[in-house]
Amino acid sequence: MADEIKYEYKTVQTVRGTDSLVISKMQKDGWELVERGQGRLRSTLEFRRSKKPLPRLLIAASAAAFVTLAIVIGVAAAFSDEDEKTDGAGTSTATASAKPSTAPSPTTTEPAATEVITPQNNPEFARLLKVDSCSEANLNFATRYKGKTIGFNGSIVDMAPHGNYKTRYDFLLGPGDEGPKTAVGPAFKYEDAGISDLKLTGKKIPAAVGEGDKFRFVAVVGEFNATQCLFFLDPVSTEIR
């Protein structure tokens, strides 16, 4: 039927304590909560919202623009081929008469040591460790420092198998020493990581790790998922504390 409402659907997984924040954010974007699955440490939220049909005039205009773009690309390619033929004819003589360069090769230099951002040398990072896990400060920091290396004292808030794997896990990390009771700071996540990926260091390296264990985490900044309130990191080293 022409008036039938069509929906798009989205599934969001949240960590404990962030359900209401995520639901509020999704509702502001026009999503409707239709189902909630409550786990011990995670919730699965199902949302839907109505699809807006594209106006016929817009579809026709897009098709016309595509055809015009194809014509322009074809003409530009033709002129480019002619220019290459002309340039090739004039270049052969100049190449034959050119003398080999006698300039010395540049001296190679050793790469600089990676600078680690810590709460002690970066006030912005120090503030980040005290904000809410869904705060916009997380997105701002991830955008500005993506690919940079950070170091902080923290603990494992949650540890669960990744998918059906038995030796690969999703680690939820928090700043401080509270483990599963962590209530302040970003929800840092190592996704699909084995114990060897943590690169454990220290005087006494354990055979296994678990919730509540305290470490000095050094990691590379990744993306921040504002919907799930998760701040993704890639492990560099994990020192026993």
Buried (B, 14 or more C-beta within 10 A) or exposed (E): EEEEEEEEEEEBBBBBBBBEBBBEBBEEEEBEBEEEEEEEBBBEBBBBBEEEEEEEEEEEEEEEEEEEEEEEEEEEEEEEEEEEEEEEEEEEEEEEEEEEEEEEEEEEEEEEEEEBBBBEEBEEBBEBBBBBBBBEBBBEBBEEBEEBBBBBBBBBBBBBEBEEEEEBBBBBBBBBEBBBEBEEBBBBBBBEBEBEBBEBEEEEEEEEBEBBBBBBBBBBBBEBBBBBBBBBBBBBBBBBE
